[in-house]
Amino acid sequence: MSEVSGPARASIHDIEAALDGRDMDRAIALAQRAYAQGMRHPLVLNLVAYKLELDDRIDEALGVLNEALRFAPNDPFVINSIGVCYSKLAKPENALAAFDAALAIDPSLAHAHNGRGLALLSLGDKEAARLAQLRAAELDPQFPEPLGALAALAAEDKIWDEARDYAERALRLEANQPAASLAMAGFELNAGDAAAAIGRIDALIATGRLTRLHLANALNLRGDAKEALGRAPEAMVDYIAANRESRPLHVAALNAGELGLDMAERLIAYFEAADPADWRPIPDGDDLGRERGHVFLVGFARSGTTLLEQVLASHADIVALEEKQTVDPAILEFVKDNASLDRLKTLDEAGAREWRELYWNRVREFGVEPAGKVFVDKLPLHTFYLPVIAKLFPRAKILFALRDPRDVVISCFKHRFRPNPLTVELADLERAARIYAAAMRLAELYREKLTLPFHIHQHEHLVEDLDAASQAICEFIGLPWDANMRNFVETANKREIRTPSAGQVRRGLYRDGIAQWRKYGSTIDVIQPILRPWAEQFGYPAAQGTGSP
């Protein structure tokens, strides 16, 4: 870029002085004035784009940043800002590529390390994310964002003293820093001061400077705090508002041709017309797993499967694996459309063996040796993929977990899942109920058309009588009952539990999670007619009238 003129140089000097003084509002105002006067300097363009980004005009911000790249293609600050925009569009792969490109130019750019850490977290690599934030904090001790991110990571892992320490350090640098404020509110809620958490979140929201995802997180946490105070209907209003902010971003980022509910409805139509003869098992003569038995624990998310898995894992002859991607994503392509299902139903033994070998290799890569044991693979939402399991693992048994449908759907709606075409449906209350109903209808069809043996397990029965429920499961899978199954809390404390139920499972058995749906009153009226038939079919008490808590 050619050297700037005298007046332009003065404008750039004023902007840089504002930035050095950490007066971002003045720097933005000066940049906007210069931009309106026709100046096209990378610093000016970057700040104009930053204001557009703050206003959630992300596509416009990217347009201005691409204009800046024409003037300065190797400006790491511009490239970093592009990464930030992609993060806000929930496109972490694109964001990570931009941050890596910025760091290739300037490895000391703390902002890029911070952005890289956020992208890595979105992609599921928590440890790499933590290291990136530590590096950002080391490079710029006065930069509050990485400290806030570290506070958020510690809060997510419920390391509350560490969360408070990082949050306090960040908030000393920037009052109402979003991630730090939310981590501190989480600390206060965990310490039993829900009112303080609500006050902190209200102050954060009042700043009006939150991104949609930060606002969604704030509303969700405020819902948790209101629920802790016994204000469940108010909490549900916050949960609804939170998901209204986040779901459109996740749906857009997925860019999926078919969301979960659409897939479920297509599968229902396909299997209603299916001939059971086409789904007879392939002879399975191999012994790749060398397992004594093979069980898939499915049902639906938030149906008590984490508790049940810990009970099963306490049995001396059972090894269990919690929600790891043992089934290769490529295998699941068999259900992507009806033509693929047609190919699945004609799969021969040679083709099936190749997929089975890949599966057992993955199981062992996750540190589990199934030889001589009953192997339990817990993947609740793989209910949708049972035709694949039936074809590849004809000797497997299906342990199908149930819980009151209304409790299941509300619990799913309140929790934040990593987005995929199935889980984004859980962020809309009505669609969550509809996809639950579709999953139950599919389970009925699969029991009719497939050959897999099913055992229906109800979460509430386990809570009421652990011995009887676990004995019934042992009989189903062909093992003698083991009294050590009563010691599931000890088992849970020795294992890494990655689901939101970890803390609840470590509490042991308790009844206060049963029939929670009643306390939300009329705020959940939309799901009642959808779920009532399933609640009645499974033997759960009916509502006492619409809107009655």
VOPAVEX-126185 format. One record per residue (C-alpha): residue number from 0; residue in one letter; x, y, z. Coordinates in Angstrom, 2 decimals. Layout:
(NUM 'a' (X Y Z))
...
% end
This chain:
(0 'm' (0.00 0.00 0.00))
(1 's' (1.30 3.46 -0.83))
(2 'e' (2.27 5.86 1.94))
(3 'v' (-0.71 7.72 3.40))
(4 's' (-1.07 11.48 2.96))
(5 'g' (-0.54 14.01 5.73))
(6 'p' (-4.20 14.33 6.87))
(7 'a' (-4.68 10.59 6.61))
(8 'r' (-1.51 10.04 8.60))
(9 'a' (-2.89 12.31 11.31))
(10 's' (-6.15 10.33 11.41))
(11 'i' (-4.27 7.06 11.73))
(12 'h' (-2.15 8.57 14.52))
(13 'd' (-5.29 9.61 16.41))
(14 'i' (-6.82 6.12 16.01))
(15 'e' (-3.63 4.44 17.19))
(16 'a' (-3.48 6.76 20.21))
(17 'a' (-7.06 5.81 21.13))
(18 'l' (-6.20 2.14 20.82))
(19 'd' (-3.05 2.57 22.94))
(20 'g' (-5.25 4.15 25.58))
(21 'r' (-7.70 1.23 25.29))
(22 'd' (-10.45 3.68 24.28))
(23 'm' (-12.10 1.41 21.74))
(24 'd' (-15.23 3.54 21.37))
(25 'r' (-13.18 6.59 20.34))
(26 'a' (-11.02 4.49 17.99))
(27 'i' (-14.14 3.13 16.27))
(28 'a' (-15.71 6.58 15.96))
(29 'l' (-12.54 8.00 14.41))
(30 'a' (-12.31 5.06 12.00))
(31 'q' (-15.95 5.43 10.94))
(32 'r' (-15.42 9.14 10.26))
(33 'a' (-12.30 8.42 8.21))
(34 'y' (-14.11 5.67 6.29))
(35 'a' (-17.02 8.01 5.50))
(36 'q' (-14.47 10.52 4.15))
(37 'g' (-13.15 7.88 1.74))
(38 'm' (-10.07 6.63 3.60))
(39 'r' (-9.27 2.97 2.85))
(40 'h' (-6.52 2.05 5.28))
(41 'p' (-6.39 -1.50 6.79))
(42 'l' (-6.66 -0.15 10.35))
(43 'v' (-9.68 1.96 9.43))
(44 'l' (-11.35 -0.90 7.59))
(45 'n' (-10.64 -3.33 10.42))
(46 'l' (-12.27 -1.06 13.01))
(47 'v' (-15.27 -0.35 10.79))
(48 'a' (-15.69 -4.11 10.34))
(49 'y' (-15.34 -4.60 14.09))
(50 'k' (-18.28 -2.26 14.74))
(51 'l' (-20.35 -4.11 12.12))
(52 'e' (-19.43 -7.36 13.83))
(53 'l' (-20.53 -5.98 17.22))
(54 'd' (-23.85 -5.04 15.63))
(55 'd' (-24.27 -8.64 14.36))
(56 'r' (-23.86 -7.49 10.76))
(57 'i' (-21.33 -10.23 10.18))
(58 'd' (-21.67 -10.59 6.42))
(59 'e' (-21.14 -6.84 6.00))
(60 'a' (-18.12 -7.03 8.30))
(61 'l' (-16.61 -9.78 6.18))
(62 'g' (-17.15 -7.64 3.07))
(63 'v' (-15.22 -4.74 4.61))
(64 'l' (-12.45 -7.09 5.78))
(65 'n' (-12.09 -8.60 2.32))
(66 'e' (-11.76 -5.04 1.03))
(67 'a' (-8.98 -4.51 3.58))
(68 'l' (-7.19 -7.64 2.34))
(69 'r' (-6.93 -6.10 -1.12))
(70 'f' (-4.86 -3.30 0.41))
(71 'a' (-2.90 -5.47 2.86))
(72 'p' (-3.10 -9.21 2.03))
(73 'n' (-0.61 -10.09 4.78))
(74 'd' (-2.05 -7.98 7.58))
(75 'p' (-2.44 -10.44 10.51))
(76 'f' (-4.95 -8.17 12.27))
(77 'v' (-7.29 -8.20 9.28))
(78 'i' (-6.96 -11.96 8.88))
(79 'n' (-7.57 -12.40 12.62))
(80 's' (-10.76 -10.33 12.33))
(81 'i' (-11.94 -12.59 9.52))
(82 'g' (-11.47 -15.50 11.91))
(83 'v' (-13.56 -13.74 14.55))
(84 'c' (-16.38 -13.26 12.05))
(85 'y' (-16.33 -16.91 11.10))
(86 's' (-16.47 -17.83 14.80))
(87 'k' (-19.56 -15.69 15.21))
(88 'l' (-21.10 -17.39 12.20))
(89 'a' (-20.50 -20.72 14.02))
(90 'k' (-18.03 -21.86 11.36))
(91 'p' (-15.10 -22.99 13.53))
(92 'e' (-13.19 -24.75 10.73))
(93 'n' (-13.06 -21.53 8.69))
(94 'a' (-12.22 -19.55 11.80))
(95 'l' (-9.35 -21.86 12.76))
(96 'a' (-7.86 -21.59 9.26))
(97 'a' (-7.92 -17.79 9.49))
(98 'f' (-6.35 -17.69 12.95))
(99 'd' (-3.63 -20.12 11.88))
(100 'a' (-2.93 -17.91 8.84))
(101 'a' (-2.65 -14.83 11.06))
(102 'l' (-0.26 -16.65 13.42))
(103 'a' (1.88 -17.82 10.52))
(104 'i' (2.51 -14.12 9.84))
(105 'd' (2.79 -13.00 13.48))
(106 'p' (3.19 -15.83 16.03))
(107 's' (3.06 -13.30 18.89))
(108 'l' (-0.48 -12.07 18.10))
(109 'a' (-2.34 -12.77 21.33))
(110 'h' (-5.73 -12.08 19.77))
(111 'a' (-5.19 -14.84 17.21))
(112 'h' (-4.19 -17.34 19.90))
(113 'n' (-7.36 -16.40 21.77))
(114 'g' (-9.51 -16.82 18.67))
(115 'r' (-7.77 -20.06 17.83))
(116 'g' (-8.58 -21.39 21.30))
(117 'l' (-12.27 -20.55 20.89))
(118 'a' (-12.37 -22.28 17.51))
(119 'l' (-10.64 -25.37 18.87))
(120 'l' (-13.15 -25.53 21.71))
(121 's' (-16.02 -25.40 19.22))
(122 'l' (-14.37 -28.30 17.40))
(123 'g' (-14.22 -30.33 20.61))
(124 'd' (-10.49 -30.11 21.41))
(125 'k' (-10.69 -28.70 24.92))
(126 'e' (-7.05 -29.28 25.90))
(127 'a' (-5.68 -27.60 22.78))
(128 'a' (-8.11 -24.74 23.42))
(129 'r' (-6.82 -24.32 26.96))
(130 'l' (-3.19 -24.25 25.79))
(131 'a' (-4.02 -21.63 23.17))
(132 'q' (-5.65 -19.40 25.79))
(133 'l' (-2.72 -19.83 28.16))
(134 'r' (-0.40 -18.73 25.36))
(135 'a' (-2.57 -15.69 24.61))
(136 'a' (-2.59 -14.69 28.30))
(137 'e' (1.17 -15.11 28.48))
(138 'l' (1.74 -12.92 25.41))
(139 'd' (-0.54 -10.12 26.64))
(140 'p' (-1.24 -10.15 30.40))
(141 'q' (-3.50 -7.08 29.97))
(142 'f' (-5.78 -8.86 27.47))
(143 'p' (-8.93 -9.98 29.34))
(144 'e' (-10.40 -12.31 26.70))
(145 'p' (-8.09 -15.33 27.22))
(146 'l' (-8.53 -15.05 30.99))
(147 'g' (-12.27 -15.08 30.49))
(148 'a' (-11.98 -18.08 28.20))
(149 'l' (-9.88 -19.92 30.79))
(150 'a' (-12.49 -19.08 33.42))
(151 'a' (-15.19 -20.51 31.16))
(152 'l' (-13.21 -23.71 30.60))
(153 'a' (-12.70 -24.18 34.33))
(154 'a' (-16.40 -23.51 34.98))
(155 'e' (-17.39 -26.07 32.37))
(156 'd' (-15.20 -28.62 34.15))
(157 'k' (-16.64 -27.44 37.50))
(158 'i' (-13.19 -26.49 38.82))
(159 'w' (-14.77 -23.59 40.62))
(160 'd' (-11.80 -22.07 42.49))
(161 'e' (-9.84 -21.89 39.24))
(162 'a' (-12.86 -20.44 37.43))
(163 'r' (-13.21 -17.72 40.06))
(164 'd' (-9.49 -16.88 39.94))
(165 'y' (-9.39 -16.45 36.17))
(166 'a' (-12.72 -14.60 36.15))
(167 'e' (-11.61 -12.13 38.81))
(168 'r' (-8.39 -11.42 36.90))
(169 'a' (-10.33 -10.80 33.69))
(170 'l' (-12.93 -8.61 35.39))
(171 'r' (-10.21 -6.42 36.94))
(172 'l' (-9.13 -5.67 33.37))
(173 'e' (-12.63 -5.30 31.92))
(174 'a' (-15.81 -5.01 33.95))
(175 'n' (-18.56 -7.19 32.48))
(176 'q' (-16.15 -9.19 30.31))
(177 'p' (-18.69 -11.72 28.97))
(178 'a' (-16.98 -15.09 29.47))
(179 'a' (-15.59 -14.08 32.86))
(180 's' (-18.95 -12.69 34.00))
(181 'l' (-20.69 -15.90 33.05))
(182 'a' (-18.03 -18.03 34.76))
(183 'm' (-18.37 -15.94 37.92))
(184 'a' (-22.15 -16.25 37.77))
(185 'g' (-21.69 -20.00 37.45))
(186 'f' (-19.44 -19.94 40.51))
(187 'e' (-22.05 -17.97 42.47))
(188 'l' (-24.82 -20.34 41.41))
(189 'n' (-22.75 -23.36 42.41))
(190 'a' (-22.03 -21.71 45.77))
(191 'g' (-25.77 -21.37 46.39))
(192 'd' (-26.11 -17.66 45.67))
(193 'a' (-28.49 -17.78 42.70))
(194 'a' (-29.67 -14.21 43.35))
(195 'a' (-26.11 -12.88 42.93))
(196 'a' (-25.77 -14.87 39.71))
(197 'i' (-28.97 -13.34 38.33))
(198 'g' (-27.84 -9.85 39.27))
(199 'r' (-24.49 -10.33 37.53))
(200 'i' (-26.14 -11.72 34.39))
(201 'd' (-28.70 -8.90 34.31))
(202 'a' (-25.85 -6.36 34.44))
(203 'l' (-24.04 -8.17 31.65))
(204 'i' (-27.11 -8.27 29.40))
(205 'a' (-27.79 -4.59 30.12))
(206 't' (-24.48 -3.64 28.46))
(207 'g' (-26.12 -4.45 25.11))
(208 'r' (-22.77 -5.59 23.72))
(209 'l' (-23.13 -9.36 23.80))
(210 't' (-22.86 -11.53 20.73))
(211 'r' (-25.85 -13.75 20.05))
(212 'l' (-24.02 -16.79 21.41))
(213 'h' (-22.91 -14.98 24.57))
(214 'l' (-26.46 -13.71 25.02))
(215 'a' (-27.77 -17.26 24.59))
(216 'n' (-25.34 -18.53 27.22))
(217 'a' (-26.29 -15.71 29.59))
(218 'l' (-30.01 -16.39 29.23))
(219 'n' (-29.50 -20.11 29.69))
(220 'l' (-27.48 -19.61 32.88))
(221 'r' (-30.03 -17.11 34.19))
(222 'g' (-32.66 -19.78 33.59))
(223 'd' (-30.62 -22.21 35.70))
(224 'a' (-30.40 -19.62 38.48))
(225 'k' (-34.14 -18.90 38.41))
(226 'e' (-34.84 -22.60 38.52))
(227 'a' (-32.60 -22.92 41.59))
(228 'l' (-34.80 -20.29 43.25))
(229 'g' (-37.96 -22.27 42.47))
(230 'r' (-39.04 -19.96 39.64))
(231 'a' (-39.37 -22.66 36.99))
(232 'p' (-41.86 -20.94 34.63))
(233 'e' (-39.64 -17.84 34.54))
(234 'a' (-36.66 -20.09 33.93))
(235 'm' (-38.38 -21.69 30.94))
(236 'v' (-38.98 -18.24 29.44))
(237 'd' (-35.22 -17.67 29.61))
(238 'y' (-34.45 -21.09 28.12))
(239 'i' (-36.79 -20.35 25.23))
(240 'a' (-35.16 -16.97 24.63))
(241 'a' (-31.67 -18.50 24.82))
(242 'n' (-32.41 -21.14 22.21))
(243 'r' (-34.12 -18.57 20.00))
(244 'e' (-30.78 -16.75 19.85))
(245 's' (-28.51 -19.74 19.27))
(246 'r' (-30.44 -22.21 17.11))
(247 'p' (-30.57 -20.13 13.88))
(248 'l' (-26.80 -19.66 14.02))
(249 'h' (-26.18 -23.38 14.44))
(250 'v' (-28.65 -24.35 11.72))
(251 'a' (-27.04 -21.91 9.29))
(252 'a' (-23.53 -23.12 10.16))
(253 'l' (-24.47 -26.78 9.65))
(254 'n' (-25.77 -26.05 6.17))
(255 'a' (-27.36 -29.50 6.28))
(256 'g' (-29.60 -30.67 3.50))
(257 'e' (-31.73 -32.57 6.01))
(258 'l' (-32.22 -31.82 9.69))
(259 'g' (-32.99 -34.51 12.23))
(260 'l' (-36.77 -34.26 12.18))
(261 'd' (-36.85 -34.44 8.39))
(262 'm' (-34.60 -37.51 8.50))
(263 'a' (-36.77 -39.17 11.14))
(264 'e' (-39.96 -38.62 9.16))
(265 'r' (-38.32 -40.03 6.04))
(266 'l' (-37.13 -43.10 7.96))
(267 'i' (-40.62 -43.66 9.36))
(268 'a' (-42.14 -43.62 5.88))
(269 'y' (-39.45 -45.96 4.56))
(270 'f' (-39.78 -48.57 7.31))
(271 'e' (-43.56 -48.46 7.41))
(272 'a' (-43.38 -49.83 3.87))
(273 'a' (-40.36 -52.11 4.47))
(274 'd' (-40.54 -55.90 4.10))
(275 'p' (-39.02 -57.57 7.19))
(276 'a' (-37.56 -60.25 4.90))
(277 'd' (-35.22 -57.61 3.45))
(278 'w' (-33.81 -56.94 6.92))
(279 'r' (-32.96 -60.46 7.99))
(280 'p' (-29.49 -60.57 9.58))
(281 'i' (-26.33 -61.27 7.66))
(282 'p' (-24.59 -64.39 9.00))
(283 'd' (-21.91 -63.11 11.37))
(284 'g' (-19.19 -65.73 11.62))
(285 'd' (-16.27 -63.53 12.68))
(286 'd' (-14.99 -62.92 16.17))
(287 'l' (-13.35 -59.54 15.69))
(288 'g' (-14.39 -58.21 19.09))
(289 'r' (-13.91 -61.54 20.89))
(290 'e' (-16.62 -60.21 23.16))
(291 'r' (-18.80 -62.31 25.43))
(292 'g' (-21.77 -60.15 24.54))
(293 'h' (-22.51 -56.92 22.73))
(294 'v' (-25.12 -54.38 23.88))
(295 'f' (-26.08 -51.03 22.38))
(296 'l' (-27.59 -48.69 24.98))
(297 'v' (-29.91 -46.36 23.05))
(298 'g' (-33.19 -44.51 23.56))
(299 'f' (-33.02 -40.73 23.64))
(300 'a' (-30.71 -38.11 25.15))
(301 'r' (-31.36 -37.25 28.82))
(302 's' (-33.19 -40.52 29.45))
(303 'g' (-31.01 -41.68 32.35))
(304 't' (-28.50 -43.51 30.16))
(305 't' (-25.48 -42.06 31.98))
(306 'l' (-26.71 -43.39 35.31))
(307 'l' (-27.53 -46.75 33.78))
(308 'e' (-24.12 -47.00 32.14))
(309 'q' (-22.34 -46.44 35.46))
(310 'v' (-24.48 -49.18 37.06))
(311 'l' (-23.61 -51.58 34.24))
(312 'a' (-19.92 -50.64 34.28))
(313 's' (-19.81 -51.68 37.95))
(314 'h' (-20.44 -55.32 36.93))
(315 'a' (-17.25 -57.39 36.89))
(316 'd' (-18.05 -58.90 33.50))
(317 'i' (-19.10 -55.70 31.71))
(318 'v' (-17.01 -53.04 30.02))
(319 'a' (-18.78 -49.88 28.91))
(320 'l' (-17.96 -46.91 26.75))
(321 'e' (-19.73 -43.59 27.10))
(322 'e' (-20.80 -41.79 23.93))
(323 'k' (-17.63 -42.17 21.89))
(324 'q' (-17.80 -42.20 18.11))
(325 't' (-17.28 -45.96 17.79))
(326 'v' (-19.58 -46.12 14.78))
(327 'd' (-17.65 -44.43 11.99))
(328 'p' (-19.53 -41.44 10.54))
(329 'a' (-19.11 -43.02 7.10))
(330 'i' (-21.21 -45.98 8.26))
(331 'l' (-24.05 -43.63 9.12))
(332 'e' (-24.13 -42.53 5.50))
(333 'f' (-26.22 -45.67 4.99))
(334 'v' (-29.26 -43.75 6.26))
(335 'k' (-28.64 -40.43 4.48))
(336 'd' (-31.31 -41.15 1.85))
(337 'n' (-33.57 -43.95 0.69))
(338 'a' (-31.16 -45.10 -2.01))
(339 's' (-28.49 -45.60 0.66))
(340 'l' (-30.95 -47.60 2.77))
(341 'd' (-31.62 -49.79 -0.25))
(342 'r' (-27.88 -50.47 -0.47))
(343 'l' (-27.75 -51.24 3.26))
(344 'k' (-30.47 -53.89 3.09))
(345 't' (-28.50 -55.78 0.39))
(346 'l' (-25.13 -55.51 2.18))
(347 'd' (-23.28 -58.85 2.07))
(348 'e' (-21.05 -60.47 4.70))
(349 'a' (-17.80 -59.28 3.12))
(350 'g' (-18.96 -55.67 3.19))
(351 'a' (-20.30 -55.97 6.72))
(352 'r' (-17.07 -57.49 8.01))
(353 'e' (-15.05 -54.51 6.77))
(354 'w' (-17.24 -52.11 8.76))
(355 'r' (-17.19 -54.36 11.83))
(356 'e' (-13.40 -54.46 11.79))
(357 'l' (-13.30 -50.67 11.69))
(358 'y' (-15.74 -50.53 14.61))
(359 'w' (-13.79 -52.88 16.90))
(360 'n' (-10.53 -51.11 16.07))
(361 'r' (-12.12 -47.85 17.18))
(362 'v' (-13.38 -49.41 20.42))
(363 'r' (-9.85 -50.50 21.28))
(364 'e' (-8.43 -47.09 20.31))
(365 'f' (-10.68 -45.61 23.00))
(366 'g' (-8.92 -47.80 25.57))
(367 'v' (-11.53 -50.54 25.96))
(368 'e' (-10.73 -54.24 25.53))
(369 'p' (-13.99 -56.14 24.91))
(370 'a' (-12.48 -59.64 24.76))
(371 'g' (-14.20 -61.97 27.20))
(372 'k' (-16.56 -59.25 28.45))
(373 'v' (-20.02 -57.99 27.65))
(374 'f' (-19.37 -54.72 25.85))
(375 'v' (-21.93 -51.93 26.33))
(376 'd' (-21.81 -49.13 23.78))
(377 'k' (-23.82 -46.12 25.00))
(378 'l' (-25.05 -43.92 22.17))
(379 'p' (-28.59 -42.74 23.02))
(380 'l' (-29.42 -41.03 19.73))
(381 'h' (-28.28 -44.03 17.71))
(382 't' (-31.89 -45.14 17.99))
(383 'f' (-32.18 -43.50 14.59))
(384 'y' (-29.41 -45.72 13.19))
(385 'l' (-30.58 -49.12 14.43))
(386 'p' (-30.94 -50.49 10.85))
(387 'v' (-27.18 -50.07 10.46))
(388 'i' (-26.55 -51.82 13.79))
(389 'a' (-28.93 -54.64 12.81))
(390 'k' (-27.07 -55.30 9.57))
(391 'l' (-23.56 -55.06 10.95))
(392 'f' (-24.05 -56.60 14.40))
(393 'p' (-26.82 -59.21 14.21))
(394 'r' (-25.71 -60.78 17.51))
(395 'a' (-26.02 -57.49 19.39))
(396 'k' (-28.78 -56.72 21.88))
(397 'i' (-30.58 -53.42 22.27))
(398 'l' (-31.06 -51.94 25.73))
(399 'f' (-33.65 -49.22 25.18))
(400 'a' (-33.80 -46.55 27.89))
(401 'l' (-37.05 -44.72 28.67))
(402 'r' (-37.89 -41.83 30.98))
(403 'd' (-41.01 -39.69 31.23))
(404 'p' (-41.13 -38.09 27.75))
(405 'r' (-41.91 -34.64 29.16))
(406 'd' (-38.91 -34.73 31.47))
(407 'v' (-36.72 -35.93 28.60))
(408 'v' (-37.73 -33.20 26.17))
(409 'i' (-37.50 -30.39 28.73))
(410 's' (-34.09 -31.61 29.90))
(411 'c' (-32.84 -31.75 26.31))
(412 'f' (-34.19 -28.27 25.63))
(413 'k' (-32.39 -26.81 28.66))
(414 'h' (-28.99 -28.28 27.83))
(415 'r' (-26.53 -27.17 25.20))
(416 'f' (-25.34 -29.92 22.89))
(417 'r' (-22.62 -29.74 20.28))
(418 'p' (-24.59 -28.89 17.13))
(419 'n' (-25.34 -31.57 14.56))
(420 'p' (-28.46 -32.16 12.44))
(421 'l' (-30.10 -34.10 15.28))
(422 't' (-29.16 -31.98 18.30))
(423 'v' (-30.12 -28.63 16.74))
(424 'e' (-33.70 -29.90 16.81))
(425 'l' (-33.52 -30.02 20.60))
(426 'a' (-33.12 -26.22 20.75))
(427 'd' (-36.72 -25.68 19.60))
(428 'l' (-39.28 -26.86 22.16))
(429 'e' (-41.92 -28.04 19.70))
(430 'r' (-39.42 -29.66 17.31))
(431 'a' (-37.72 -31.35 20.27))
(432 'a' (-41.03 -32.96 21.20))
(433 'r' (-41.72 -33.93 17.62))
(434 'i' (-38.32 -35.56 17.09))
(435 'y' (-38.73 -37.43 20.38))
(436 'a' (-42.10 -38.76 19.18))
(437 'a' (-40.52 -39.68 15.84))
(438 'a' (-37.72 -41.57 17.62))
(439 'm' (-40.24 -43.58 19.62))
(440 'r' (-42.25 -44.38 16.49))
(441 'l' (-39.06 -45.48 14.75))
(442 'a' (-38.18 -47.71 17.70))
(443 'e' (-41.58 -49.40 17.32))
(444 'l' (-41.02 -49.94 13.61))
(445 'y' (-37.50 -51.25 14.13))
(446 'r' (-38.78 -53.79 16.65))
(447 'e' (-41.28 -54.98 14.03))
(448 'k' (-38.99 -55.02 11.01))
(449 'l' (-35.51 -55.79 12.40))
(450 't' (-34.35 -58.90 14.26))
(451 'l' (-32.54 -57.26 17.16))
(452 'p' (-33.69 -58.32 20.65))
(453 'f' (-34.94 -55.34 22.72))
(454 'h' (-35.15 -54.81 26.45))
(455 'i' (-37.13 -51.76 27.57))
(456 'h' (-35.67 -50.13 30.68))
(457 'q' (-37.41 -47.29 32.50))
(458 'h' (-35.23 -44.83 34.39))
(459 'e' (-37.77 -44.36 37.17))
(460 'h' (-37.74 -48.11 37.90))
(461 'l' (-33.98 -47.99 38.46))
(462 'v' (-34.39 -45.07 40.87))
(463 'e' (-37.16 -46.87 42.78))
(464 'd' (-35.55 -50.33 42.90))
(465 'l' (-31.98 -50.56 41.62))
(466 'd' (-31.62 -54.26 42.38))
(467 'a' (-34.75 -55.34 40.52))
(468 'a' (-34.04 -53.16 37.49))
(469 's' (-30.40 -54.23 37.21))
(470 'q' (-31.28 -57.89 37.72))
(471 'a' (-33.72 -57.71 34.80))
(472 'i' (-31.01 -56.23 32.58))
(473 'c' (-28.49 -58.89 33.60))
(474 'e' (-30.98 -61.60 32.74))
(475 'f' (-31.53 -59.98 29.32))
(476 'i' (-27.83 -59.82 28.47))
(477 'g' (-27.06 -63.26 29.88))
(478 'l' (-25.04 -62.47 33.00))
(479 'p' (-25.53 -63.29 36.66))
(480 'w' (-26.34 -60.25 38.76))
(481 'd' (-23.40 -58.57 40.50))
(482 'a' (-24.01 -56.88 43.86))
(483 'n' (-21.24 -54.40 43.01))
(484 'm' (-23.74 -52.72 40.66))
(485 'r' (-25.02 -50.98 43.79))
(486 'n' (-21.64 -49.20 44.01))
(487 'f' (-22.11 -47.19 40.81))
(488 'v' (-21.19 -43.90 42.50))
(489 'e' (-17.73 -45.28 43.28))
(490 't' (-17.47 -46.42 39.67))
(491 'a' (-18.55 -42.99 38.40))
(492 'n' (-15.94 -41.24 40.55))
(493 'k' (-13.21 -43.31 38.89))
(494 'r' (-14.36 -42.67 35.33))
(495 'e' (-14.46 -39.62 33.07))
(496 'i' (-18.10 -38.70 32.45))
(497 'r' (-18.51 -36.21 29.63))
(498 't' (-22.29 -35.79 29.60))
(499 'p' (-24.23 -33.07 31.47))
(500 's' (-25.44 -35.76 33.91))
(501 'a' (-22.03 -36.26 35.55))
(502 'g' (-22.78 -34.35 38.75))
(503 'q' (-26.22 -35.89 39.09))
(504 'v' (-24.90 -39.44 38.72))
(505 'r' (-22.27 -38.85 41.40))
(506 'r' (-25.05 -37.85 43.81))
(507 'g' (-26.42 -41.38 43.74))
(508 'l' (-30.10 -42.29 43.48))
(509 'y' (-32.65 -39.56 44.17))
(510 'r' (-36.28 -39.00 43.26))
(511 'd' (-36.34 -35.23 42.84))
(512 'g' (-35.63 -35.56 39.12))
(513 'i' (-38.91 -37.40 38.51))
(514 'a' (-41.92 -35.54 37.02))
(515 'q' (-40.01 -32.27 36.88))
(516 'w' (-42.14 -31.20 33.91))
(517 'r' (-45.06 -30.32 36.19))
(518 'k' (-43.37 -27.25 37.65))
(519 'y' (-43.12 -25.39 34.32))
(520 'g' (-46.87 -24.79 34.07))
(521 's' (-48.27 -23.36 30.85))
(522 't' (-44.83 -22.53 29.42))
(523 'i' (-44.63 -26.11 28.09))
(524 'd' (-48.17 -26.37 26.73))
(525 'v' (-46.84 -26.71 23.20))
(526 'i' (-45.30 -30.14 23.91))
(527 'q' (-48.18 -31.67 25.85))
(528 'p' (-50.36 -32.91 22.95))
(529 'i' (-47.30 -34.25 21.12))
(530 'l' (-45.98 -36.22 24.08))
(531 'r' (-49.18 -37.22 25.85))
(532 'p' (-49.76 -40.38 23.75))
(533 'w' (-46.24 -41.63 24.48))
(534 'a' (-46.48 -40.80 28.18))
(535 'e' (-49.71 -42.77 28.38))
(536 'q' (-48.27 -45.68 26.39))
(537 'f' (-45.25 -45.89 28.70))
(538 'g' (-47.44 -45.72 31.82))
(539 'y' (-46.57 -42.23 33.07))
(540 'p' (-49.19 -40.11 34.84))
(541 'a' (-51.18 -37.73 32.66))
(542 'a' (-51.12 -33.96 33.10))
(543 'q' (-53.69 -32.61 35.53))
(544 'g' (-55.01 -30.22 32.92))
(545 't' (-53.28 -27.83 30.53))
(546 'g' (-50.96 -25.42 32.25))
(547 's' (-51.09 -27.11 35.65))
(548 'p' (-47.70 -27.37 37.33))
% end
